[in-house]
């Protein structure tokens, strides 16, 4: 029986470690990685050096090199493994960069609200965003039994609220917040896509990358997505979501779906879930879409306010359920 060729084994070990280093830093299917690693080992074995007599003198150097390579491999796997926070951070930052592009996009916004007695209420809104400082929200509501819309928006000059009836309110972001609070709406800043992504990457949340998932868009196209989860690290600030999930397109980085979950104790009221789902690009919408005047016809009185402490304002409108600041 012939003795095992130690040179072959050493070269196979070298090839195996080198292939692992390469595969750890590349994104590909598991089966493809295995095929590529095995091919690298086979090629390295077939093309080994003819000077085998040198291997005995280089054995110590080889083992030292393998030990160093193994240490590097452990470091690389720590940084690049699929569940690494670094991979998740990169995915969130990429989605945020896409979210602030000057491209008009529309999302559906589904808000689930826990009512007294354990009942739940679900509202679906339409959201339009463009860049970091423009959004419009259409929120369906009922006034005296008639279905109508509340419009809220922001552009680089002002924030505004367009109730179904009454004057158009214009001011800064604080005015809009106060308007929402006076109507017992859900007080949270998780509306704009960029706002949610910024919260995911902020202090107090830990990120993890989970196995990819595929989503089917409204046009039937299947989108291969990175799946990232942000978990709140502390239970002291219950106004923050307990968990935020992101599905980001592998191809473009765009946020295809965002879901924020809150913990609401039994018997208490509050928002339970906010889900944003990408609908489509809206290239036909002009920049004027993000001004209040685009959403009503005829004459409406306009009130320019910095605060809602003005007692001349009408009383609270019928209660609605929104999720924004």
C-alpha positions, 0 to 999 in steps of 0.5 A, a space after each residue: 500500500 502506498 503512503 499518503 502524499 503529505 504534499 498533496 494534503 498540505 496543498 489541499 489545506 492551503 487551497 481550502 483555506 484560501 477558498 474559504 477566505 474568498 467565499 467569506 467575502 462574496 455574496 452568492 448561493 450556498 451551493 455555488 460557494 461549495 462548487 467554487 471551493 471544491 474547484 479551487 482545491 482540485 485545481 491547486 492539487 493538479 498544478 502543484 509545484 514540481 519541487 517537492 523536495 523543498 516542502 520538508 524545509 518549508 513545513 514550519 513556514 507552511 503551518 505558520 502561514 496556515 495558522 495566520 490565515 485561519 486567524 484572518 479567516 475567523 476575523 473575516 467571517 466575523 465581519 462578513 457573515 450573513 448575520 453580522 451587524 456590519 452587513 445589516 448596517 451597510 444595507 440600512 445605509 444603502 437604503 437610506 441613500 436611495 430613500 433621499 433621492 429626488 425621485 417621487 415614490 408612493 407607498 401604502 401605509 397600513 396602521 394597526 391600532 389597539 383600542 380599549 377592550 382589546 379591539 383593533 382598528 386598521 387604517 390604510 393611507 397613501 404616502 408620497 415621498 420625494 427626497 428627505 424633505 417632501 412628503 404627502 399623506 392621504 388619510 381617509 376619514 369620515 365626517 358625518 357619515 361621509 367619506 372624505 380625506 385628510 391631507 398632510 404634507 411637507 416641503 422644503 418651505 413649510 408643513 401643512 394640514 388640509 382637513 376635510 373642512 375648514 381652513 388650510 393650516 400652514 406652519 413648521 413641523 411643530 404645528 403639524 405635531 400639535 395638530 395631530 396631538 389635539 386629535 388624539 392621533 397616534 403620536 409618532 414620527 414614523 412616517 417618512 421612509 427616511 425617518 424609519 431607516 434613520 431610527 433603525 441605524 440610531 443608537 439604542 437599536 441592534 441590527 442583524 441580517 437575516 436570510 434573504 426573502 423575495 417579495 412580489 410587487 404590485 406590478 407582479 415583479 418578484 424582488 429579491 430582498 435583503 431582510 434586516 431586523 432592528 431590535 430595541 435594546 432597552 425597555 425604558 422608552 416604550 414610544 420607540 418601536 420594539 422592532 423594525 424590519 426592512 426588506 431592501 432590494 438586492 438590486 437597487 437597495 430601495 426599501 420595498 417594505 418596512 414594518 415597525 412593531 410596538 409593545 402595547 400592554 393588555 388593556 391599553 390603547 396605542 399603535 401596534 404596527 405600522 407597515 410601509 409597502 412600496 407601490 411604484 415610482 410616480 414620475 408624472 407627479 410634479 413638485 407642486 404635488 407636495 404643496 397644499 394647493 394641489 389637493 383642493 379646488 376653489 378658495 380655502 382660507 389659509 392660516 399661517 401658524 407657528 403654534 396651535 395655541 391660538 384659541 380661535 381655532 375650531 375644536 377637535 375634528 372627528 378622531 382619526 388614526 394616523 401614524 406620523 409627526 
